[in-house]
Amino acid sequence: MTIVHSSPIPPIELPVRPITAHVLRRVHDVPDRLAIIDVPSGRSLTFAQLADSIHRFAGGLVERGFTPGSTLALIAPNLPEYPVVFHGVAVAGGTITTVNPTYNAEEIRFQLLDAAVSKIVTVPDAVPAALEAMEGTAVTDLIVIGDHPDAVPYSTLVAADPIEQVPIDPKTQVVVLPYSSGTTGLPKGVMLTHFNLVTNVLQTDALIHYSDHSVGLTVLPFFHIYGMQVLMNGLLSNGCTAVSMPRFELAAALQAIQDHKITHFCAVPPMVLALAKQPIVSNYDLSSLEVVVSGAAPLGAELAAEATARIGCQVVQAYGMTEMSPVSHVTPPGTYRAGSVGITVPNAEIRIVDEEGVDQPVDGVGELWVRGPMNMLGYLNNPEATAATIDSDGWLHTGDVARIDDHDHVYIVDRVKELIKYKGFQVAPAELEALLITHPAVADVAVVGIDDVEAGELPKAFVTLKPGQAVSAQELMDFVKPHVATYKQIRLVEFIDEIPKSASGKILRRLLRNRG
């Protein structure tokens, strides 16, 4: 018998409109309010300036041959120009693929090729990697936010005549292609439409409350779906000021909370750990904070309670995946339950399904399945992975083990999926295993996540060597380093005689995780 747990929140109206029209919906109400402030430089844009820059940048793209359906890669940290480029592409009828600015050329090239990118926008520091990554791809333009002799200045595009939204079908037009490892395997382009993004911003709005004085600290990266949607698009669409930082530094973040009277702070568990434990926190006035929402990785109930007591503001959890645009569960104000990731967003429903395929009632444990209008169209160029994630009835299989209580709160109790979460970032074991197996001394390898208080999980490699071969743990870690971003680095290595596998050859990762 199918047991469907619907959201306890009544359905909300979901308009079919372009994402940029939704994000700029309050511009005429608050034209002179600051939309985004860059903490390190103090540079800012008002809502009126943001809207004008977006439509001018779209015009500049069209002048340079960017056509509807084309794809642009944005390789940058959080900056005031980030939403300009993002929404300029959307207005021009194109697709944007967001790239981690710490990626090396090898990682960038994979995304450029897979997403069929024709233009890149980046920052001066990332130009060398972008130039190297462009070789052998379809990229025809490299645009830089700032100055670089080998790139076209962003300023020339944002000085173009503005254009209006190029006609698109919000329900079918893919506006963004963030890359996710899903529940397993290598990174895949997640096809999210204008309608997906608008829908999930509104679903989240129903559970995270904003007012005219709300100010959000946007330290989570905009290239990641959490920062992109909950922070950049979520705050701006509500007429709230986004106080932006290119990276998390505790003292700078605390100073920003104090100076800008931050009300909403979306974080990941290592940031919550710092709020709970670091003595420096006591040196700052954090009384403006109304809510701290932790996501992207599990947060222990004890740590949440400790941080809440320390800063005098409730620290709650949310849950989601890139494939769900990304939020499926949020804790509304005043409803915190220890260990819960919150309730299901409106217009969505869930099932809890055990290993035998049997639906579970309240307090039963099984894999969390989610269905709703925020779910992705699928993975780019990968129908097999799409079919493995979203079944024929539209249920997205999250790969996480959960239960639901009689208050409609959901708890993530275990993980089915192989993905490692290092400081909130996804690390795909298969990517690291594919690298390590190319080392001449390595016969077999498995990579798993090992629990760590500060990072959440550390990528650890279990390695079997070829007969007569010798290599040190440090040599293997150094072998991986030049090929992947910093957060993907192997942190621990253990040599073992044999990698445990099932009869079908699948790595038994749970056995390895239990070894520590």
N, C-alpha and C positions, 0 to 999 in steps of 0.2 A: 504494500500500500504506500502510495506517495504521500509524504507529509511535508507540506509547504508552510514555512513560517514567513508570513508577510510582515512588512514594516509596520510598526505600531503608529507611525505618522501617516495621516491621511494623504492621498495622492495630491501632488501639486501640478499646476499647469506648466507644461514644458513647451515654450515657444520654439518654432522652427525658424531660426535666424542665424546669420553668420556670427562667429565667435567675437569678432571685433565690434560689431554693432552692439553686442551684449556687454562687452567689457567697457565700452565708451558710453553706456546708456545714461550715466549721470553727469556727463561733461557739461551740459547746459545748466545743471543745477549748481555745480561747484567749479566753474571754469578757472578760478584763481587759486583753488586749493592745490597744495603740492601733491602731485600724484606719486612721485618717487624721488627719494633723496639718497645720494651716494655718500655713505658715512666717511670713507677715507678722504675724498676730495671736496665734499660739500656741494657738488654739482646737483642740480635738481631740474625737474620739469613739472610745470603745473598741468592740470588736466587739459586745459585748452592747448598748451604747447605740445603735450603728448599726442592729442588727436591730430593736430596740424602736422606734426612730424611723421606720424604713421602714414597719413594719406600722401604726403610728399615723398616719403621713401618708396611707397608703392608706385608712385609716378616715375621715380627714378629707376626703379627696377624694370618697368615696362619700356622706358626709353632705351634701356640697355638690352632689350630683347627677351626679357623674362615673360613667358607666356603662360596662360592658365594651364595647370597641370604640371608645370615645371617644379623642380625641387631645389631648395637652397639649404645648405648646411650652415648652421650658426655655431661657431666654436668660440665661446666667450664665457667669462665669469659673470656674476650678477653686476649689471651696470644700468644706468638710466636708458641707454640705447637698446638694451635687450628687448623690452616690450615694443619698441619702435620697429625693430627689425622683424620680430615675431609677427606682429600684426600687420606690418607692411606687406609681408609675404601673403598673409591671409587675404588682405584687401585686393592684392593683385591676382587672386585666384589660384595661388600656388600652394605648395606643400613645404613645410619646414621640417628638417631633421635636426634635432638638437644633439650636439656632440660635447662630451666632457672635454674641457680645455686642457686637462692634464694628460690626455691621450697622446701617445707617440704616433709617428707617421704611419706605422703599420696598422694600428688600430683605427686611425682616421680613414685610411684608404679602404679598409673593409667596408666601412659605412658609406663612403662616397660611391663605391661601386654597387653595393647592394641597393642603395636608394636612388641610383641614377641621378646623382647631384650634378647640376649645371653651374651653380654659383656658390661661392663660400663667402661668408662674412666672419671676420675674426678680429683679434686684437694684435698689436705689434709683436708681443712676446711669442705668439703662436704662429706667426707668419712662416718661419723656417720649417716647422713641422707640416704646415698646410701646403707649402710649396712642394715639399718632398712627397706628401701624400697624393697630390694632384697628378703626379706623373702616371700616365697610362689610364687616366679616367676621362670622363666627359666634361670636366669642369672647364669653363671658358673664362670665368671672371673670379678674381680674388679681391675682395673689398675689405678694407681695414678701418676699424673704429679708432681713429688717430692718424698717425703718419707712418708710412713705410715706403721706401723707394720702389719696392716690387709689388705694390698693391694699389688699387684704386681707392681714393679717400671716401669714406662714408659721407663726409660733408658734401660731396658733389651730388650724391643721390638725394640727400634730405633737403637739398636746395631746389629740387625739381618742382614743376607745377603739380599740385595735388590731383589725385583722381578719386573717384567714388568706388565703392565696392564693385569689383567685377562680378557679374552674375554667376552664382554657383547654386548647386542643390545641397543645402546644409546636411541632409541625411546621407548623402553618398560621397561628397567631396572630402577626401582625406586632407586635413589641414596640418596635421603634425605626425611625424614618424619618430617617436622616441624609441630607443632600442632597449629591449629587456630580454633576459634569459628565460623568462617565463618560469615554469616549474623545473626545467632542466635544459641542458644543452647550451649551444652557443647563442650569442645575442641575436635577436630577431627584431625587425622593424614592426612596431605595433601600429596598426592603421586606425587612427582616431579621427573621426569626422568633426565638423563644426558642431553638429547636433550632440555628439558625445560630450564635447567640452562644455557647451552651454548647459546641457542636462546636469552634468555632475557638479558644476559650480552652483546651480540652483538647489540640487539635492543637499550639498554641503551647507549652503546658506540656511537651510531649514533647521540645522542642528548646531551650527556655530553662529552666534548672534553678533551682529555689528550695529554700531550706532554712528552718528555723525562725528563723534570724537574718537572713533576707533583708529588706532595706528598699529601697523604690524611690522615686526622685525623680520626682514626677509634675508636670512643668512643661509637658508637651505638653497642649494643651487637651482636656478631656473631651468637648467638643462634636464633636471630630474623631474619627473611628473609631479611629485609632491610640491616642490617649489614652484613649478610652472603653473599648476592649477589652483592649489589651495592658497598659495601666496600671491603670485603675480596676477593671475586672472581673477582669483577670488576677491582679493583686496580692492583692486582697481574697479571691478564691476560694481562694488558697493560704495564707491566714492571715498575709499579709505586711503590714507597715505602709506606707501610702502617704504620703509627705511632699509636701504639695501647695503649689504656687505658682500665683498667678493669671496670671503672665506671666514670661517668661524675662528675668532680669537676671543677667549673668555673675557678678558679685561675690556676689550673694545666693545663687545656685545653688551656687557653690563653698563658701560658708559653710555651706549646708545639708548638702552632702556631708560636710564635716568634722564638723559638730555632731551629725548624726544617723547617722553611720557608714553612708552610703548604699552599697549593694552593686550595685544595678541602676539604670543610667541609660539610659533610652530617649531618643534625641535625633534631631535632623534635621541635615543637613550644615552649616548655618551655626553650629550649636552645636559641632560637631566642629571646625570651622575655628577657633573661639575657643579651644577646648582646646589645639589645636596651636600657635597663633600668639601668643596674648595673654600678655604678661609677667606679669600679675597671677596667672596660674595657679600660678606657682611659690611664691606666698605661702600656699598652703593645703595641708593634709594630705589627700590623696585616696587614701591607701593602702587604705581600706576597699572601694574599687571592685573588683568582680569582673568586670563586663562592661559595655561601652557598646554599645548596639545602635542603629545609624542606619537610619532608614527615611524614607518619604514622598517622597524624591527621590534621584537617583543620588549616590553618594559615590565620589570618585576614590580609586583604590588608593593613590596616593602620599600623599594627605591622611590616609587611614586609618592608614597606616604611621607617618606623622609624629606623629599624635595618640597612637597606641599607645606609641611610644617616649617621648613627653613625659610621659604620666600613668602609665606602668607598668601599664597594663591594656589588654587586647585590645579594639580597636574593630572591630566587625563590622557587616555589613549584613543587612537583612531586606527583604522585598518583599511588597507586597500592594496591594489596592484596596478601597475602601469596599464594592464589590459582592461581595467575598469575605470579608467580616466581620472583619478585612480580610486576614489573613496567609496567604500561600501558600508562602512560602520564608523560612527562617531558617538562620543559621549556628550549629550546635551548638558548645558549648565544645570547644576544642582541634582544630577542623577548618577553621580559617580558610584560605581560598585567596584570593589577591589579586584584587580586583575582583568576587568572587562575591557574590551576594545569598543564598547558602546552598542548602540542599537542600529538596526538596518536602516539605511537612508530611505526616504519616501520613494515610491514608484519602483521599488526593488523587492525581491523576495529571495529567501535562501532555503536550502535543504542541508541536512546533516546526514551523510550517507556512509555507512560502515564498509569494511573491506568486502563484505558479501553482497554489497549493493542494496542493503536494507536501510530504508529511511528511519531516522531516529527521532523520537519525541523529545520533549523537554528533558534536559540533563543527560540525554544519550550522547555518545561520543562517535564522531565520524568525520570524514572529509567535508569541508565547507564548500558547497556549490552555491553560486550566486547568479541570478538572472535579472536583467534590467536594461533600460535604454542607454545606460552609460557603458555597456560592454562594447569592446572593440569590434570592428568589422572582421578582423583576423590578422594574421601575421603576413607581412609582405613576402611574396615569392615563396611561401611555405604552406601550402594547403594541408600537408600532413600534420605539421605542428598545430595548425589551427584546429583541425578535426580532433586532435588529441586533447585540446584545451577546452573547446566549446562543443558540446554535443549537439545532436540534431534538434533537440528541443530548446536550445538556447542557453543551457546551463553551463556556466563557466566553472570548471573544476580547479579550485585554487591551489590544491596541493598542501593545504594546511588542515590539521586536525582540530576540530572545534566542538564546542557544546553551546547550547542556548539555555538560559534559565527561565523561570516563570515570570521574570520581569522584562523579557525580550532582550536581555543583554547577552552578547556573544563573547565567548572566551576562547582564545587560541591556546590549545593545550599541548600541541606537538606539531612536528613538521613531517609531511610526506615527501615534499620536494627536496631536491638535492642542493638547491641554491644556498650559498653562504652569504650571511649579512655582516659585512665588516663596516662598522660605524655608519650603518644605514644604507651602504652601497651594495649592489648585487655583485657577487663574484661567482662565476659559473665554473664548477669543478672541471667540466669537460674541456674548457679553454686552457686551463693550466695543465691538465693531464696531457693534452695534445702537444703542448710545448715540451714538457718533461720527457715524454717518451722518445723525443728526437735526440736526447742526449746519448752519446755512444755507450755509456756505461749502464744505462737504465733498461731493464728488461720489462718491468711492469710498474704501474703507479696508480694510486688513487688519492684524490684530494678531498678532504672533508673540513667542515667547520668545527673548531674546538671552542667551547665556551670561554669567554674572557670578560671580566667585569667592565673594563673600560671600552673595549671595541665591540662587545657583543659576541662576535665570533672571530677567530683567527684562522686563515687558510693554512691547513697543515697537510703536507704530502707524506704519504706512506709509500716507500720505494723498495722495489726488489731489484737487485743488481744482477747483471749478466755474470756468468761464471768467470772467475779470474779478473773481474773489473773492480776498481776501487775509486771512490769519489767521496768527498766530504759533503756534509749538509750545507756548509757555506758555499761551496762551489756550485751546488745545484740551485741555491737561492740566487746566486749571482748570475747563473745561466738564464734564469727566467727574467731578471730585472729589466733588461733593455727592450723586452718585447711587450710589456704591459704597463698600464698605469700604476701609480704608487699603491693605490688601495687594493690592487689585485695581487700584490707581491706575496710569495710564499713566506710565511713567518716561522714555520716550524717544519722540520723534516725528521722522520723516523724510518730507519731501515728495518724491513721485516723479510722473512723467508718467502712468504706467499701472500698475495692479495686475496682476501676471502671473497668468493663469488658464489652465486646461486648456480643451480644446474643449467640455467639458460645463459650463464655467463655474466649476469648483472652483478656489479660490485655491491657487496653487502656493507654499505656505508655505516649503518647503525652499529655494527660490530667494531668498526674502526673508531667511531666516535666514542664508544664505551671504553676503548683502550686509553682515550685521552691523548 
